[in-house]
Amino acid sequence: MSLERLRLLVADDERHARVLVRRYAADASDVEIAGECENGDELSMSIGALRPDALLLDVRMPGRDVFDVLAAEQSARALPAVIFATAYDTYAVRAFELNAVDYLVKPYPCERFLAAIERARRRRTADDRDGLARVIRDLGPRPDRLLVPDGRRMVPIAVAEIVWIKAEGDYSRVHTKTRSYLVSRSLKDLESRLDPGTFLRLHRSTIVQSGHIVDVRPAGSARYQMRLDDGTTVIVSRSRARELKHRIL
């Protein structure tokens, strides 16, 4: 039995990238290219006019910001399944927060394209919509999980597994007991998403989860040393130590 055709809208400002998608789609008899866009303005008009089943989008194009287009569309109606195809892997977190079904980093082979199309097709099922609801809940203001980059994919880690987080410029390094992940979010942004009753800001560059604190000891010069259960030690100022004493005792 043949599958129902999936209508795909492609948006990329590079002509050769659109040609490549058409060639890949030709290998999938159940995929129809519903239209092509070269910029964010065309994308904004085409989603409503063409009503595609899925979108394959570059992140950076002229015209309206792609994420703004999707946010506006999402407020008006249910989004089609979204696949991002871009040379920039730094947008992966934002893409997955929009529940993108896949994130292809250019250049990508036909096999990856076809796998993304299969995920887009599954998104149309009732079971996958239930899964989507769970992802939205997990990625809400106080998430139970945090999506972090692992190579060229995104993986969820339980917030409870986070021991501490350290600022690294505009990024943050999230540490668990077994490994660390560099996340394209500022420490301030992460702090706003984590439970302030559980996560403690030690100073401008460090957040720790209180359940992983082993002890806090004087370290001289009006400072204290905090030891975490992964073996990490963090220096805490005297003023912050007094606040922590009230929080964790």
N, C-alpha and C positions, 0 to 999 in steps of 0.2 A: 504494500500500500504506500503510495507516494505521500510525502509530507506536504502540509499546507505551505504555500510560498511565503517567505518572510521578506517584507518590503523594507529595504535599507536606504536611509538617507545619508549621503557621504558629504562631509564638510571639511575641506582642506584647501588652503590657499596655494598649494603647490600642485600644478597640473599633473606632474609625473606620479605624485602620490595617489591622485584620483584614478589615473589610468591603471596603476598597479592594483587598486582595490577592484576595479572592474575585471581585470584579468583573473584575480583570485576568485571573484564571485562567479566567474564563468565555470569554475571547477565545482561549483555547488549548484546543481540544477534547481534547487528549491529556494534560491536567493534571487530577488529582483532588485535592481538599483532603482529606487523610486525617484531619485533626483540627486543633484550635486550642488554644493554651495562653495563659494570662494571666500566668504567672510562672515562675520557674526551677524551682520544685518540681514543677509540672505538667509542665514540659518533661522533667525527669528521669524521671518515671514514663511519659510518653507515648512516648518514643523506643523503649524496649524493648517496650512493649505494642503499639504500632501498626506498628513496623518500616517506617517510611516510606523512600522512595527519596531524598528530599531534605528539608532543613530550611531554612525562611526565618525568621531570628531577629532580634529586636531585641537590642541589646547590654545595655541597662540596663533591667531589670525587677525587681519585688519578688521575694523568695525567694532561692533559691540563685543564686550567681553563674553566669552563662551559660558562661563559660570553664571554671569548675570542673566544671560538668555535662558539657561536651564532653570535658574531660580524663579524667573518670571513665569516660565511655562509650567513649572511644578505647582505654582500657586493657583493656576487657572485650571489645570487638568492633570490627569495622570501622565507622567513622562513615559515615552517609549523606552525600551531597553537601551542603555547608553554604553557604548564602547569607546574608550579614548585610544587614539593612536598618535603618539607624539615622540619627539626626540628628547623630551624633558621628563625625567622620572621624578622631579621634585614636586610635581602636582598630584602625585598618587594619592596622598591623604585626602585632599579635597575631592578628588574623583570618587573615591570609595565612600566618602560621606554622602555623596549624591547617589549612592548605591549603583555605581557603574558596574556592569556585569564583567568587564575586563578592562585591562590597561595594557595596551601594546606599546612597547618601546621600539621606535624605529632604529634600524630596519628590522622588520619581522618577516618570517617566512609564511608561506601559504598555510602551513599546518597550524600556526598560531591564529591566523585569521579564521580558519574554519572552526577551531576550538572556541573562539570568542563568539562566533555565530551560533554555535550549539548552546552556549550559555545564554545567549539572548533568546533563543527559542525556548529554553527551559523557563526563563523568566515569565513567559506568557502563561504558565500553568498555575493552577490554584495553589499547589504545594509550594511553589517558589514564591508566590506572593506572601504566603504565611512566613516563609523564611525572610523575606524582605522586611516584614513588620518586626521581626526579631532583631534584624540588623539596625533598623531605625531606633529601636528601644535601646540597644546596646551602645549606640553612638550618640545618645541624647546628652542633655546637660550634665548628668552624673552617670557616665557610662560604666557598665560592668566590665567592659573590655576596651582595649585600646588597639587600634590598627597601627602596626609598625612595619617599616620596610625590611624585607629579608631578601637581599639580592634584587631581582626584578619582579618580585611579587610582594603583596601585602599579607601579613598574617596577624590574627588577633591574639593578644596576650591578656590574661586576666589582670584587672587592676590590682587585685589582691597580691599578685606576684611581684609587683613593683616594689623594690626596696628603697631606691632613691633616684633622683633625677638631677642632672647637672647641666647648666647652661653652657652651650658652645657657640658663641656668637648669636646669630639669628636662629640657631637650631638648639635642640636639647638632646642630651644623651640619657636614655631611659635604661636603668640598671635593674635586672632581676638577679636572683642568686646564681644563675647559670651563664648569663651573657648580657650584652648591652646592645641597644639599638639607637641609631641616630635618626631622630624624627624632625621633619621640617616644620616644627612649631616652636615658638618662643616659650621660655619658661613661664612667662606671665600668662600666655594663652593656655598652656597645660594646667596651670594652677587654677584657672577659672573653671575648668572642666572637672577637677577632682574635688572630692569631699573635704572641705576645710576642717572637719572634725577628725579626719584621719591623716591627712597630709599636712606637714608642717613646713613652712618656709623658714629656713635657718638664716639665710641672707640672700642677697640679690642673685646668687648663682646656684643655690642648692635647695631642693625640697626633699624631705624624707617622709616615709610612711611610719607613723608612730609605732605600729605593731612590730616593726623590725628593729626598734631601738633596744640595745642590750644594757648600756649604762652611759651616764654622763659624768665625767670627772674633771676636776680643776686641771688646767694646763698652763698656769702661770700667766702673768701680764693681763689679768682681768679677762682671761679666756677660758673656755671649757672644751673638752674633747669628748665627742659623742662616738660611741662604738655601735656599729650595726651588725646584725646577725650574719651578714655575708662577709664579715671581716673588715669592712671599710671603716675608716675613722674620719670624722669630719670635725673641723674646728668651729666652735660656737662662741659668740660674744657673750659677756656677762649679762647684758640686758636681755638678750634672747634666751639665755639659759634660765633666767628667772621666770620668763613667760612659759618656757617649756616645762618647768617644774610643776606649774599649776595645771598644765595640759595633760601630762602623762602620769602624774601621781594620783 
